[in-house]
């Protein structure tokens, strides 16, 4: 048990009991407990296997390579369409955790086996992501912008693609593209 995680759980009001039960399951698997990104994280030889965290409506166990896990119980959730590797199992009560304890232990064992085998999640390449029409249109009309966008690192390109794709309304997507054109032309990413 990690004292930093003890302190984290003492501060957790809403999901303490659920997170403590998840912690017990994960520690029982032989994983090492750390605090990463402000959350309890369970590692094998320095490699992240699982993380537990609380949200407003639920708490969850997140498997870092969850996309590689077989899910016969159908409990793994892909948080958003852009999440490629991680998968969550969500809970709203200790009873939810207890009911799935046997399944959780099996999934943790599988996640450890995946890490031991050195398996990697095959990530989509930037060019595999569909460009939002508003960005594609600007790139087609502006050669300088197209060249500048192509010169960005793949990670910066993906960040822009995700950022521009999020709004439901075309006018909002177009406004985001327009607002960020100067940054793209300067070779900057969203967070630079």
C-alpha positions in Angstrom: 0.0 0.0 0.0 1.2 3.4 -1.0 0.9 6.2 1.7 0.2 8.7 -1.1 -2.8 6.6 -2.2 -3.9 6.4 1.5 -3.9 10.2 1.6 -5.8 10.4 -1.7 -8.5 8.1 -0.5 -8.9 10.0 2.8 -9.7 13.1 0.8 -12.1 11.2 -1.5 -15.7 11.7 -0.2 -18.0 10.5 -2.9 -16.4 7.3 -4.1 -14.2 6.3 -1.2 -15.8 2.9 -0.5 -15.9 1.9 -4.2 -12.3 3.0 -4.8 -11.1 1.1 -1.7 -12.8 -2.1 -3.0 -11.2 -1.6 -6.4 -7.8 -0.9 -4.7 -8.1 -4.2 -2.7 -8.7 -6.1 -6.0 -5.8 -4.5 -7.7 -3.4 -4.9 -4.8 -4.4 -8.6 -4.6 -3.1 -9.1 -8.1 0.5 -8.2 -7.1 0.6 -4.9 -9.0 2.6 -2.0 -7.5 0.6 0.9 -6.4 1.6 4.5 -7.3 -0.1 7.9 -7.5 0.1 9.2 -11.1 -1.8 12.1 -12.6 -3.3 12.5 -9.1 -4.9 9.1 -9.3 -4.1 5.6 -7.9 -2.3 3.8 -10.7 -1.3 0.1 -10.7 1.9 -0.8 -12.5 3.9 -3.9 -13.5 7.7 -3.3 -13.8 7.1 0.4 -14.2 4.4 -0.1 -16.9 0.9 1.3 -16.3 -1.7 -1.5 -16.2 -4.7 0.1 -14.5 -5.9 3.3 -12.8 -8.9 4.0 -10.6 -10.6 7.3 -10.5 -13.8 9.0 -9.6 -16.0 11.3 -11.6 -19.2 13.2 -10.9 -21.6 10.4 -12.0 -19.5 7.3 -11.5 -16.1 5.9 -10.5 -14.1 3.6 -12.7 -11.2 1.3 -13.2 -9.3 2.1 -16.4 -7.2 -0.5 -18.2 -4.4 1.3 -20.1 -4.4 -1.4 -22.8 -8.0 -2.2 -22.5 -8.5 -2.3 -26.2 -6.5 -5.5 -26.2 -8.7 -7.2 -23.5 -11.3 -9.7 -24.6 -14.6 -8.5 -23.1 -17.0 -11.5 -22.9 -19.1 -9.7 -20.2 -19.4 -6.6 -22.3 -18.4 -4.3 -19.5 -15.5 -2.3 -21.0 -16.3 1.2 -22.2 -14.4 3.3 -24.7 -14.7 6.7 -23.1 -14.8 8.7 -26.4 -14.4 7.8 -30.0 -10.9 9.2 -30.0 -9.6 7.0 -27.1 -7.6 4.3 -28.8 -6.0 2.2 -26.1 -7.7 2.6 -22.7 -11.1 1.1 -21.6 -13.1 1.7 -18.5 -15.5 -0.3 -16.3 -17.8 2.1 -14.5 -19.5 1.8 -11.1 -22.0 3.7 -9.1 -22.0 1.7 -5.9 -19.8 -0.8 -3.9 -22.5 -3.4 -4.8 -21.6 -2.9 -8.5 -18.0 -3.6 -7.7 -18.8 -6.6 -5.6 -21.0 -8.1 -8.2 -18.3 -7.8 -10.8 -15.4 -8.8 -8.5 -14.8 -12.2 -10.2 -14.8 -10.6 -13.6 -12.6 -7.7 -12.5 -10.0 -10.2 -11.1 -10.0 -12.0 -14.4 -9.7 -8.8 -16.5 -6.8 -7.7 -14.2 -5.0 -11.0 -14.8 -5.5 -10.6 -18.5 -4.2 -7.0 -18.4 -1.1 -8.2 -16.5 -0.6 -11.0 -19.1 -0.8 -8.5 -21.9 1.8 -6.3 -20.2 4.1 -9.2 -19.6 3.8 -10.3 -23.2 4.8 -6.7 -24.3 1.8 -6.4 -26.5 1.1 -2.9 -28.0 -2.1 -1.3 -29.0 -2.0 -0.6 -32.8 -2.7 3.1 -32.9 -4.3 4.8 -35.9 -2.0 7.0 -37.9 -2.9 10.7 -38.3 -3.8 10.2 -41.9 -6.4 7.5 -40.8 -8.4 10.1 -39.0 -11.2 11.8 -41.1 -10.6 15.6 -41.4 -13.6 17.7 -40.5 -15.1 19.2 -43.7 -14.4 22.7 -42.4 -10.7 22.0 -42.1 -10.5 20.0 -45.4 -12.1 22.9 -47.2 -9.6 25.5 -45.8 -6.7 23.2 -46.6 -7.9 22.7 -50.2 -8.2 26.5 -50.8 -5.0 27.6 -49.1 -1.8 26.0 -50.2 0.2 27.8 -47.5 -2.1 26.5 -44.8 -2.0 23.0 -46.2 1.8 23.0 -46.2 1.9 24.4 -42.7 -0.5 21.8 -41.4 1.4 19.0 -43.1 4.6 20.2 -41.4 3.1 19.9 -37.9 4.0 16.8 -35.9 1.5 14.0 -36.1 0.4 14.6 -32.5 -0.3 18.3 -33.2 -2.2 17.4 -36.3 -4.4 14.9 -34.3 -5.0 17.5 -31.6 -6.3 19.9 -34.1 -8.4 17.3 -35.9 -10.0 16.3 -32.5 -10.5 19.9 -31.5 -12.1 20.9 -34.8 -14.3 17.7 -34.9 -15.8 18.1 -31.4 -18.6 20.7 -32.0 -21.9 19.5 -33.4 -22.6 22.7 -35.4 -20.7 23.3 -38.6 -20.4 27.0 -37.8 -18.7 26.3 -34.5 -16.3 23.9 -36.2 -15.6 26.6 -38.9 -15.0 29.2 -36.2 -12.5 26.9 -34.5 -10.6 26.3 -37.7 -10.6 30.1 -38.5 -9.4 31.0 -35.0 -6.5 28.5 -35.2 -5.2 29.3 -38.7 -2.6 31.8 -37.4 -1.3 29.2 -34.9 -1.0 26.5 -37.6 0.8 28.9 -40.0 3.3 29.6 -37.1 3.9 25.8 -36.7 2.3 25.8 -33.3 0.1 23.1 -31.7 -3.0 23.8 -29.6 -1.1 23.8 -26.4 2.1 25.6 -27.5 
